[in-house]
Amino acid sequence: MKKSKIWILTVLMATALIGLLLAQIMYMENMIKMRNEQFAELVKRSLYGVSTMLEQNETKYFLDQDLEEAEATYNTPRGKGRFDVGADLPAIDPATGIDSLRLRRPANLGALKDFGQSYNSRQEVLKGQYLYQKELLNEVILTILSHSSDRPIAQRADSATVHDYLKSELEFNGLKLPFEFAVVARNSGIVYCTDGYAPQNQQQVFSQLLFPGDPVSRQNYLCITFPTKSDYIFSSMRFIITSLMFTLLLLIVFIYTVIAAVRQKRLTEIKNDFINNMTHEFKTPISSISIAAQMLNDDSVRKSPAMLKHVSTVINDETKRLRFQVEKVLQMSMFDRKNATMRLEEEDANANIDSVVNTFKLKVERYGGSITAALDAEDPIINVDRMHFTNVIFNLLDNAIKYRRDDEPLQLRVATRNPDDDTLEITVADNGIGIRREDLKRVFEKFYRVSTGNRHDVKGFGLGLAYVNKMVTLFGGNITVESELGKGTKFIITLPLLK
């Protein structure tokens, strides 16, 4: 599949997943908002119901008190009270208004007159009862308005009564969850509260004015909080949260899969190019060695010491070149294995580095440069794989030659020292083109290559420094780089000494 199609499908799929994720988030936010509003409405309704019941209790209290006083005032013998409401009255039929007792008596001439007198007497009795009840209610209302606020709020709204009312009203409205409440005076603060009442902020508190008829200075509020409100709100949205988590997981897996696929595709392409280039690179030294071997079969060549030396030099150089290409293939295979197979052994770093420097000396001088070695480490014994350690130094020196400056002779310097009793420090410095600051953090990444500007003679696949970093890490050491664009680069390797 072409790369453009892969990116188009990736963008479409990512857009769909991100859109789905955003839609679920918006839906969840709306659900939370709606559930909070619904919760607040139910709580306010419950608090209003509690306030109403407390007002009814207040009215009943004063009504009972006034009735007791009225009974004491009007407790007189029958017929001598304020209203004689117990006298024998005609039995008036409420439907017809006719005296039923009169109808059962024998008819006489005074029937109509007696009926009228009985009806008028009955009306007077009902009127007296009405006036009595009206006066009683007026006295209760006046008492409530004038004296109700004088009673302590703890008596008017007893904590046990308030708790029972709150519980019943909340359960009636479908809110079966723990709560804490307090009665708060407008001017003096909390009158009483439950042990768990400790709101973190006012947004968690729902309040209702108690006894609205009280003077402003004596007003009290019923406040309530719900410690498990969040659990209650989110309990009905578990399926949305689960769906959101799965969608997010799907998006992460998709992104990881796309990145892995792109990297794998890039790796495959690089490997194919690497193998093709290696095939061509192998052909050249093999052909050179083959030609040199044929020349050795010629008697005239064997008889000429100069020619023989030339052929031997060609064979030696091409053999080194072939060995270098083989090592490149080995380096490539190192990244395909989690654990590299190494034979750690005692190695003299100074001797190894000196051998590599001597090998590179002719190559450096060919470009008009120079290489110096300051192997000052008094204790150079380390525990490494000889071949891989040699390749590390070889790669650093080879990079210095590749990224040399054309306007100034190459100057290479390799040094060793012991910064402390347990460490060996190896420094490889050059005066090449240098590395930009933004590239310094990525030079050790696999397949990452620093831009070389207009230079087209630098070949490679970004494996050299990644290989170096991996080997130094496996040796138990560390590598850092210091560079300034246009002035050169210095690599510093620190390795533990063999004890």
Residue pairs with C-beta under 8 A, 6 or more apart in sequence:
3 265
6 261
6 262
6 265
10 258
13 254
14 251
14 254
14 255
14 258
17 247
17 250
17 251
17 254
18 251
20 247
21 244
21 247
21 248
21 251
24 240
24 243
24 244
24 247
25 244
27 240
28 237
28 240
28 241
28 244
31 236
31 237
31 240
32 233
32 234
32 237
35 233
35 236
35 237
36 233
39 175
39 229
39 232
39 233
40 206
42 170
42 173
42 174
42 175
43 170
43 175
43 206
43 224
43 226
44 206
44 208
45 169
45 173
46 166
46 169
46 170
46 172
46 173
46 175
47 166
47 169
47 206
47 207
47 208
47 222
47 224
48 208
49 165
49 169
49 172
50 162
50 165
50 166
50 169
50 208
50 222
51 208
51 209
51 210
51 211
51 222
53 165
54 156
54 157
54 161
54 162
54 165
54 210
54 211
55 211
57 156
57 161
58 144
58 148
58 156
58 211
59 140
59 144
62 140
62 143
62 144
62 148
63 140
65 143
66 136
66 139
66 140
66 143
67 136
70 136
74 81
74 82
78 84
78 86
79 86
79 87
82 132
83 125
83 128
83 129
83 131
83 132
85 125
85 128
85 129
87 125
89 118
89 121
89 122
89 125
90 99
90 101
90 102
90 115
90 118
90 119
90 121
90 122
91 99
91 100
91 101
92 98
92 99
92 100
92 118
92 119
92 122
93 99
93 100
97 119
98 115
99 114
99 115
99 118
99 119
102 111
102 114
102 115
102 118
105 111
144 213
145 213
148 156
148 211
148 213
148 214
149 211
149 213
149 214
149 215
149 218
153 183
153 185
153 191
153 210
153 220
154 183
154 191
154 192
156 210
156 211
157 183
157 210
157 220
157 222
159 183
159 192
162 181
162 183
162 222
163 181
163 194
166 179
166 181
166 224
170 176
170 177
170 179
175 232
177 226
177 228
177 229
177 232
178 226
178 227
178 228
179 224
179 225
179 226
179 227
180 193
180 194
180 195
180 196
180 197
180 198
180 224
180 225
180 226
180 227
181 193
181 194
181 197
181 222
181 223
181 224
181 225
182 190
182 191
182 192
182 193
182 194
182 197
182 222
182 223
182 224
183 190
183 191
183 192
183 193
183 210
183 220
183 221
183 222
183 223
184 190
184 191
184 207
184 220
184 221
184 222
184 223
185 191
185 218
185 219
185 220
186 216
186 217
186 218
186 219
186 220
186 221
187 217
191 220
196 227
197 223
197 225
199 205
199 223
199 225
204 225
204 226
204 229
205 223
205 224
205 225
206 223
206 224
206 225
207 221
207 222
207 223
207 224
208 221
208 222
209 219
209 220
209 221
210 219
210 220
210 221
210 222
211 219
211 220
212 219
214 220
226 232
234 241
266 447
267 447
270 447
270 461
271 332
273 461
274 332
274 461
277 459
278 325
278 328
278 329
281 325
282 322
282 325
284 318
284 321
285 318
285 319
285 321
285 322
285 325
286 322
288 314
288 315
288 318
289 314
289 315
289 318
289 319
289 322
292 311
292 314
292 315
292 318
293 315
295 301
295 307
295 311
296 302
296 308
296 311
300 307
301 307
301 308
301 311
302 308
320 359
324 394
327 391
327 394
328 463
331 391
331 463
331 464
331 467
332 463
334 340
334 467
334 470
335 446
335 463
335 466
335 467
335 470
340 388
340 470
340 471
340 474
342 385
342 388
342 474
343 385
343 386
344 383
344 384
344 385
345 383
345 384
345 385
345 386
346 381
346 382
346 383
346 498
347 381
347 382
347 383
347 384
347 386
347 389
348 380
348 381
349 377
349 380
349 381
349 382
349 389
349 416
349 424
349 426
349 495
350 375
350 377
350 380
350 416
351 380
352 386
352 389
352 390
352 393
353 373
353 375
353 393
353 414
353 416
353 426
354 373
354 375
355 390
356 390
356 393
356 394
356 397
357 371
357 373
357 397
357 414
360 371
360 394
360 397
360 398
360 401
360 412
361 371
363 401
364 370
364 371
364 401
364 410
364 412
367 401
367 404
367 409
367 410
368 409
368 410
369 401
369 404
369 409
369 410
369 411
369 412
370 409
370 410
370 411
370 412
371 397
371 411
371 412
371 413
371 414
372 412
372 413
372 414
373 413
373 414
373 415
374 413
374 414
374 415
374 416
375 414
375 415
375 416
376 415
376 416
376 417
377 416
377 417
377 418
377 424
377 425
378 418
379 418
379 421
379 424
379 497
380 416
380 424
381 497
381 498
382 389
382 424
382 475
382 495
382 496
382 497
382 498
383 475
383 496
383 498
384 475
384 495
385 471
385 475
388 471
388 474
389 471
389 475
391 467
391 471
392 467
392 468
392 471
392 472
392 493
393 414
393 426
393 428
395 464
395 465
395 467
395 468
396 428
396 468
396 491
397 412
397 414
397 428
398 464
399 464
399 465
400 410
400 412
400 428
400 430
400 432
400 489
401 410
401 412
402 458
402 460
403 430
403 432
403 433
403 450
403 452
403 458
403 489
404 410
404 430
404 432
404 433
405 431
405 432
405 433
405 486
408 431
410 430
410 431
410 432
411 430
411 431
412 428
412 429
412 430
413 427
413 428
413 429
413 430
414 426
414 427
414 428
414 429
415 426
415 427
415 429
416 424
416 425
416 426
416 427
417 424
417 425
417 427
418 424
418 425
418 497
419 425
419 494
421 497
422 496
422 497
422 499
423 494
423 495
423 496
423 497
424 494
424 495
424 496
424 497
425 492
425 493
425 494
426 492
426 493
426 494
426 495
427 490
427 491
427 492
427 493
428 490
428 491
428 493
429 488
429 489
429 490
429 491
430 488
430 489
430 490
431 487
431 488
432 488
432 489
433 452
433 453
433 485
433 486
434 483
434 484
434 485
434 486
434 487
434 488
434 489
435 443
435 450
435 481
435 483
435 485
435 489
436 450
436 451
436 485
437 485
439 450
439 451
440 481
440 483
442 448
443 450
443 465
443 481
444 465
444 466
444 468
444 469
444 479
444 481
445 462
445 466
446 462
446 463
446 466
447 461
447 462
447 463
447 466
448 462
448 466
449 460
449 461
449 462
452 458
468 479
468 491
469 479
472 478
472 479
472 493
472 495
475 495
476 495
476 496
477 493
477 494
477 495
477 496
478 493
478 494
479 491
479 492
479 493
479 494
480 491
480 492
481 489
481 490
481 491
481 492
482 489
482 490
482 492
483 489
483 490
